[in-house]
């Protein structure tokens, strides 16, 4: 019995080793994916400053020297990259998904923040964010808290400004003992100023509080209290729907390769049917199935998880049709390149996984290195995901989907043209 078991096992090992390209692909797929994640997550970077910064738009409506100084300080952050603009441009960029976060410093912010260390209501910083990219919002808030607390504390705790703030705090105090403590602090600070010393302490003293608040505003078309969650859910379902139909494209390609291996394709070509008709017929079937799969995934998500189409339903249909068309062409393209099913499956699975990661189906592209973000422009998954986000979250009309649809149709044309050329020859 053991002899038979070993013989069967050795037979499978010989078959595996016989297809050298297929064997190599079995190793290369996990190596390529692991290398990609290592590169994206910064595991191979020796310089922490080489990590990707989140692009943040800043609107300075205050124009106070202290606010300007804080913005300059933010520019040196290792986590965010600052670009100063006006409110209208910032709102448009975030709503359209071109930027993840915009920060607005309102008029009078710096003056109110200095006094709010001890007394008075803290001013609000307005944070406009794309709900699809909520991770970036958290990173930006962390950078704001660190930098602004340092600069506001320094401004509010030095020179005459510190004495004025302490006097405000003392005037609001009702406990005689605490009033006396505040007076002693004021006297000590005045003595330091008279002696020429500079009080630049940034440490929080008793009675101090956070001198500002962050008012977050989700730039989504939905007015629902669950707008952020729904945006995230819609993005996840859109990304997985695109990845799902791409994997179906691989299955369609494997079916065509099996037809070639078993002779079915040869018999079909012997019929009085043009080769072009055969290829396009295969592609049309794949397109129709991909459309139904994509639609089913999105409708399930809407029914079970409650997110809705905030923009144009017709736009969503066009994006779905274009993504399915691209998938049909992709399946033909894979089938035209492969010689064996093992080789084609390994390479195409790697291609789909890489396109899903590079295209933002798994996590936001803004978290990736700049080079990856640039390359994503030639990844079909990126345009399918952008089209879904536009109508599901940002409330885009039909016009907002035309660019993604055009890109997807372009990819479909390229894939189909290459596939038809190669399949005719074989």
C-alpha positions as CSV (number, residue, x, y, z in Angstrom):
1,X,0.0,0.0,0.0
2,X,2.8,2.4,0.9
3,X,4.5,1.6,-2.4
4,X,1.4,2.7,-4.3
5,X,1.0,5.9,-2.2
6,X,4.6,6.8,-2.9
7,X,4.2,6.0,-6.6
8,X,1.2,8.3,-7.0
9,X,2.9,11.1,-5.0
10,X,6.1,10.8,-7.2
11,X,3.9,10.9,-10.3
12,X,2.4,14.2,-9.2
13,X,5.8,15.6,-8.3
14,X,7.1,14.7,-11.8
15,X,4.1,16.4,-13.5
16,X,4.7,19.5,-11.4
17,X,8.4,19.6,-12.2
18,X,7.7,18.9,-15.9
19,X,6.0,22.2,-16.4
20,X,8.9,24.5,-15.4
21,X,7.2,27.7,-16.1
22,X,4.2,26.7,-14.1
23,X,6.5,25.6,-11.2
24,X,8.3,28.9,-11.3
25,X,5.0,30.8,-11.2
26,X,3.9,28.9,-8.1
27,X,6.9,30.4,-6.3
28,X,6.7,33.9,-7.9
29,X,3.1,34.7,-7.0
30,X,3.6,34.7,-3.2
31,X,7.0,36.3,-3.6
32,X,5.7,39.1,-5.7
33,X,2.7,39.8,-3.4
34,X,4.9,39.8,-0.3
35,X,7.4,42.1,-2.0
36,X,4.7,44.5,-2.9
37,X,3.3,44.7,0.6
38,X,6.8,45.2,2.0
39,X,7.4,48.0,-0.4
40,X,4.0,49.7,0.2
41,X,4.1,49.4,4.0
42,X,7.7,50.8,4.1
43,X,9.3,47.6,5.5
44,X,12.2,48.0,3.2
45,X,12.7,51.7,3.7
46,X,15.7,52.7,5.7
47,X,14.8,56.4,5.8
48,X,11.5,57.1,7.7
49,X,11.2,60.4,5.8
50,X,10.8,58.3,2.6
51,X,7.4,57.1,3.7
52,X,4.4,58.4,1.8
53,X,2.9,61.6,3.1
54,X,-0.8,62.3,3.0
55,X,-1.7,65.3,0.9
56,X,-3.7,67.8,3.0
57,X,-5.2,71.0,1.8
58,X,-5.1,74.0,4.2
59,X,-7.4,77.0,4.1
60,X,-6.0,80.0,6.2
61,X,-9.0,82.3,6.8
62,X,-7.3,83.6,10.0
63,X,-4.1,85.1,8.5
64,X,-2.8,85.7,12.0
65,X,1.1,85.4,12.2
66,X,0.7,82.6,14.8
67,X,-1.6,80.6,12.4
68,X,0.8,81.2,9.6
69,X,3.6,79.9,11.8
70,X,1.6,76.8,12.7
71,X,1.0,76.0,9.0
72,X,4.7,76.4,8.3
73,X,5.4,74.0,11.2
74,X,2.9,71.5,9.7
75,X,4.9,71.5,6.4
76,X,7.8,69.9,8.2
77,X,5.6,67.0,9.4
78,X,6.7,63.5,8.4
79,X,3.1,62.3,8.1
80,X,1.4,65.0,6.0
81,X,2.2,67.2,3.0
82,X,0.6,70.7,3.1
83,X,-0.8,72.7,0.2
84,X,-2.5,76.0,1.0
85,X,-5.6,76.9,-1.0
86,X,-9.0,78.6,-0.7
87,X,-12.2,77.0,0.8
88,X,-14.0,76.5,-2.5
89,X,-11.1,74.6,-4.1
90,X,-10.6,72.6,-1.0
91,X,-14.3,71.5,-0.7
92,X,-14.4,70.6,-4.4
93,X,-11.1,68.6,-4.3
94,X,-12.3,66.5,-1.3
95,X,-15.8,66.0,-2.6
96,X,-14.5,64.7,-5.9
97,X,-12.0,62.4,-4.2
98,X,-8.9,64.2,-5.5
99,X,-7.7,64.9,-1.9
100,X,-8.4,63.0,1.3
101,X,-8.5,65.8,3.9
102,X,-8.8,69.6,4.0
103,X,-8.2,71.7,7.1
104,X,-9.8,75.2,7.5
105,X,-8.5,77.7,10.1
106,X,-11.4,80.1,10.7
107,X,-10.9,83.9,11.3
108,X,-9.8,84.7,14.8
109,X,-8.6,81.2,15.5
110,X,-5.1,82.0,16.9
111,X,-6.3,84.7,19.2
112,X,-9.2,82.6,20.6
113,X,-6.9,79.5,20.9
114,X,-4.3,81.4,23.1
115,X,-6.9,82.5,25.6
116,X,-8.8,79.2,25.5
117,X,-5.8,77.6,27.2
118,X,-7.2,78.9,30.5
119,X,-10.7,80.4,29.9
120,X,-13.3,80.8,27.2
121,X,-14.7,78.5,24.6
122,X,-12.1,76.9,22.3
123,X,-12.3,77.8,18.6
124,X,-13.0,75.1,16.0
125,X,-10.8,73.9,13.2
126,X,-13.0,72.5,10.4
127,X,-11.8,69.3,8.9
128,X,-13.3,68.3,5.5
129,X,-12.7,64.7,4.7
130,X,-13.5,62.0,2.2
131,X,-15.3,59.2,4.1
132,X,-13.9,56.6,1.7
133,X,-10.4,57.4,3.1
134,X,-11.1,57.6,6.8
135,X,-7.7,56.3,7.8
136,X,-6.0,59.4,6.4
137,X,-8.3,61.6,8.5
138,X,-7.1,59.9,11.7
139,X,-3.4,60.4,10.7
140,X,-4.1,64.1,9.9
141,X,-5.8,64.7,13.2
142,X,-2.8,63.2,15.0
143,X,-0.4,65.5,13.2
144,X,-2.6,68.5,13.9
145,X,-2.9,67.8,17.6
146,X,0.8,67.4,18.1
147,X,1.9,70.5,16.2
148,X,-0.9,72.9,17.2
149,X,-0.7,72.1,20.9
150,X,3.0,72.9,20.8
151,X,2.6,76.2,18.9
152,X,-0.5,77.5,20.7
153,X,1.0,76.6,24.1
154,X,4.2,78.4,23.3
155,X,2.2,81.5,22.1
156,X,-0.1,81.4,25.1
157,X,2.5,80.8,27.7
158,X,5.2,83.3,26.8
159,X,5.6,87.1,27.5
160,X,2.6,89.4,28.1
161,X,0.3,86.9,26.5
162,X,0.8,84.4,29.3
163,X,0.0,87.1,31.9
164,X,-3.1,88.2,30.2
165,X,-4.3,84.6,29.9
166,X,-3.6,83.9,33.6
167,X,-5.5,87.1,34.5
168,X,-8.5,85.8,32.5
169,X,-8.3,82.5,34.2
170,X,-8.1,84.2,37.7
171,X,-11.1,86.4,36.9
172,X,-13.2,83.4,36.1
173,X,-12.1,81.6,39.3
174,X,-14.5,81.5,42.3
175,X,-12.4,79.6,44.8
176,X,-10.3,82.2,46.9
177,X,-7.4,79.7,47.4
178,X,-7.2,79.1,43.6
179,X,-7.4,82.9,43.0
180,X,-4.5,83.3,45.3
181,X,-2.5,80.6,43.5
182,X,-3.2,82.3,40.1
183,X,-2.0,85.6,41.5
184,X,1.3,84.1,42.7
185,X,1.8,82.6,39.2
186,X,1.1,86.1,37.6
187,X,3.5,87.7,40.0
188,X,6.3,85.2,39.2
189,X,5.7,85.5,35.4
190,X,5.8,89.3,35.7
191,X,9.1,89.1,37.6
192,X,10.6,86.9,34.9
193,X,9.5,89.3,32.2
194,X,11.0,92.3,34.0
195,X,14.3,90.4,34.5
196,X,14.5,89.8,30.7
197,X,13.9,86.0,30.9
198,X,11.7,84.4,28.3
199,X,8.9,82.2,29.4
200,X,8.6,79.7,26.6
201,X,7.3,76.7,28.5
202,X,5.0,74.4,26.6
203,X,4.1,72.2,29.5
204,X,0.5,72.2,30.6
205,X,-0.1,73.8,34.0
206,X,-3.0,73.3,36.4
207,X,-6.2,74.6,34.9
208,X,-5.1,74.5,31.3
209,X,-7.1,72.7,28.7
210,X,-7.1,71.9,25.0
211,X,-7.2,75.3,23.2
212,X,-9.1,74.2,20.1
213,X,-11.6,71.7,18.8
214,X,-11.7,69.8,15.5
215,X,-15.1,69.9,13.7
216,X,-15.1,67.0,11.2
217,X,-17.3,67.4,8.1
218,X,-17.8,64.4,5.9
219,X,-17.8,65.4,2.2
220,X,-20.4,62.9,1.1
221,X,-23.7,63.5,-0.7
222,X,-25.6,61.5,1.9
223,X,-27.2,63.3,4.9
224,X,-27.6,60.1,6.8
225,X,-26.0,59.7,10.3
226,X,-24.4,56.6,9.0
227,X,-22.9,58.3,5.9
228,X,-19.3,57.4,6.8
229,X,-20.1,53.8,7.4
230,X,-22.1,53.5,4.2
231,X,-19.4,55.1,2.2
232,X,-16.9,52.6,3.5
233,X,-19.2,49.7,2.8
234,X,-20.0,50.9,-0.7
235,X,-16.2,51.2,-1.4
236,X,-15.5,47.7,-0.1
237,X,-18.3,46.1,-2.1
238,X,-17.3,48.1,-5.2
239,X,-13.7,47.0,-4.9
240,X,-14.5,43.4,-4.2
241,X,-17.1,43.3,-7.1
242,X,-14.4,44.5,-9.5
243,X,-11.9,41.9,-8.2
244,X,-14.6,39.2,-8.3
245,X,-15.4,39.8,-12.0
246,X,-11.7,39.9,-12.8
247,X,-11.3,36.4,-11.2
248,X,-14.3,35.3,-13.3
249,X,-12.4,36.5,-16.4
250,X,-9.7,34.1,-15.4
251,X,-12.2,31.2,-15.2
252,X,-13.5,32.2,-18.7
253,X,-9.9,32.1,-20.0
254,X,-9.3,28.6,-18.5
255,X,-12.5,27.4,-20.2
256,X,-11.2,28.6,-23.6
257,X,-7.8,27.0,-22.9
258,X,-9.6,23.7,-22.1
259,X,-11.5,24.0,-25.4
260,X,-8.2,24.4,-27.2
261,X,-6.6,21.5,-25.3
262,X,-9.5,19.1,-25.9
263,X,-10.0,20.0,-29.5
264,X,-13.4,21.7,-29.1
265,X,-11.9,25.0,-30.3
266,X,-10.5,23.3,-33.5
267,X,-13.9,21.8,-34.2
268,X,-15.6,25.2,-33.8
269,X,-13.1,26.8,-36.2
270,X,-13.9,24.0,-38.7
271,X,-17.5,25.2,-38.8
272,X,-18.6,27.9,-41.3
273,X,-18.1,30.7,-38.8
274,X,-15.5,33.4,-39.0
275,X,-12.7,33.4,-36.3
276,X,-13.6,36.9,-35.3
277,X,-17.2,35.8,-34.6
278,X,-15.9,32.9,-32.4
279,X,-13.7,35.3,-30.4
280,X,-16.3,38.0,-30.0
281,X,-18.9,35.4,-29.1
282,X,-16.7,34.2,-26.2
283,X,-16.1,37.7,-25.1
284,X,-19.8,38.6,-25.2
285,X,-20.7,35.7,-23.0
286,X,-18.1,36.7,-20.5
287,X,-19.2,40.3,-20.6
288,X,-22.8,39.4,-19.8
289,X,-21.9,37.1,-16.9
290,X,-19.5,39.7,-15.5
291,X,-22.3,42.3,-15.6
292,X,-24.7,40.1,-13.7
293,X,-22.1,39.2,-11.1
294,X,-21.1,42.9,-10.5
295,X,-24.7,43.9,-10.3
296,X,-25.6,41.1,-7.9
297,X,-22.7,41.9,-5.6
298,X,-23.7,45.6,-5.4
299,X,-27.4,44.9,-5.0
300,X,-26.7,42.5,-2.2
301,X,-24.6,45.1,-0.4
302,X,-27.4,47.7,-0.7
303,X,-30.1,45.3,0.5
304,X,-28.1,43.9,3.5
305,X,-25.8,46.7,4.6
306,X,-28.0,49.7,3.7
307,X,-25.7,51.9,1.5
308,X,-27.4,53.6,-1.4
309,X,-26.6,55.2,-4.7
310,X,-26.1,58.9,-3.9
311,X,-25.6,60.0,-7.5
312,X,-26.8,58.7,-10.8
313,X,-28.2,55.2,-11.2
314,X,-27.5,55.5,-14.9
315,X,-23.9,56.3,-14.1
316,X,-23.6,53.2,-12.0
317,X,-25.1,51.1,-14.8
318,X,-22.6,52.5,-17.3
319,X,-19.7,51.9,-14.9
320,X,-20.9,48.3,-14.4
321,X,-21.3,47.7,-18.2
322,X,-17.8,49.2,-18.9
323,X,-16.2,47.1,-16.1
324,X,-17.8,44.0,-17.4
325,X,-16.7,44.8,-20.9
326,X,-13.1,45.2,-19.7
327,X,-13.4,41.9,-17.9
328,X,-14.6,40.1,-21.1
329,X,-11.6,41.5,-23.0
330,X,-9.3,40.6,-20.1
331,X,-10.4,36.9,-20.2
332,X,-9.7,36.7,-23.9
333,X,-6.4,38.4,-23.4
334,X,-5.3,35.8,-20.7
335,X,-6.4,32.9,-22.9
336,X,-4.5,34.2,-25.9
337,X,-1.2,34.5,-23.9
338,X,-1.2,31.2,-22.1
339,X,-0.1,27.8,-23.5
340,X,-1.1,25.7,-20.5
341,X,-3.8,26.2,-17.9
342,X,-1.3,26.0,-15.0
343,X,0.9,28.8,-16.5
344,X,-2.0,31.0,-17.4
345,X,-3.8,30.6,-14.1
346,X,-0.8,31.5,-12.0
347,X,0.2,34.6,-14.0
348,X,-3.4,35.8,-14.3
349,X,-4.1,35.4,-10.6
350,X,-1.0,37.4,-9.8
351,X,-2.1,40.0,-12.3
352,X,-5.6,40.3,-10.8
353,X,-4.2,40.6,-7.2
354,X,-1.7,43.2,-8.2
355,X,-4.2,45.2,-10.1
356,X,-6.6,45.0,-7.1
357,X,-4.0,46.3,-4.8
358,X,-2.6,48.9,-7.1
359,X,-6.1,50.0,-8.1
360,X,-7.4,50.8,-4.6
361,X,-9.8,47.9,-4.3
362,X,-8.2,46.7,-1.1
363,X,-7.1,50.0,0.6
364,X,-7.0,53.7,-0.4
365,X,-4.3,54.5,-3.0
366,X,-3.5,57.7,-1.0
367,X,-1.7,55.5,1.5
368,X,0.7,54.1,-1.2
369,X,4.0,55.6,-2.3
370,X,3.8,58.3,-5.0
371,X,5.2,56.0,-7.6
372,X,2.4,53.5,-7.1
373,X,-0.2,56.2,-7.2
374,X,1.2,57.3,-10.6
375,X,1.3,53.8,-12.0
376,X,-2.4,53.2,-10.9
377,X,-3.5,55.5,-13.8
378,X,-2.8,52.6,-16.2
379,X,-4.6,50.0,-14.0
380,X,-8.2,49.2,-15.1
381,X,-9.3,48.3,-11.5
382,X,-8.5,51.9,-10.4
383,X,-11.0,53.4,-12.9
384,X,-13.7,50.9,-12.0
385,X,-13.4,51.7,-8.3
386,X,-13.3,55.4,-9.0
387,X,-16.5,55.2,-11.0
388,X,-18.3,53.3,-8.2
389,X,-17.1,55.7,-5.5
390,X,-18.3,58.7,-7.6
391,X,-21.9,57.6,-7.9
392,X,-22.2,55.7,-4.6
393,X,-20.6,58.2,-2.2
394,X,-19.8,61.5,-3.9
395,X,-23.2,62.0,-5.5
396,X,-21.8,62.4,-9.0
397,X,-24.1,62.6,-12.0
398,X,-23.7,60.8,-15.3
399,X,-21.0,63.3,-16.3
400,X,-18.9,62.3,-13.3
401,X,-18.6,58.7,-14.6
402,X,-17.6,59.5,-18.2
403,X,-13.9,59.5,-17.6
404,X,-13.8,56.1,-15.7
405,X,-16.1,54.6,-18.3
406,X,-13.9,55.9,-21.2
407,X,-10.8,54.4,-19.6
408,X,-12.5,51.0,-19.0
409,X,-13.7,50.9,-22.6
410,X,-10.2,51.7,-23.7
411,X,-8.7,48.8,-21.7
412,X,-11.4,46.5,-23.1
413,X,-10.5,47.5,-26.7
414,X,-6.8,46.9,-26.1
415,X,-7.3,43.5,-24.4
416,X,-9.8,42.4,-27.1
417,X,-7.6,43.5,-30.1
418,X,-4.5,41.7,-28.8
419,X,-6.6,38.6,-28.0
420,X,-8.2,38.5,-31.5
421,X,-4.8,39.0,-33.2
422,X,-3.2,36.1,-31.2
423,X,-6.1,33.7,-31.3
424,X,-6.4,34.0,-35.1
425,X,-2.8,32.9,-35.4
426,X,-3.3,29.9,-33.2
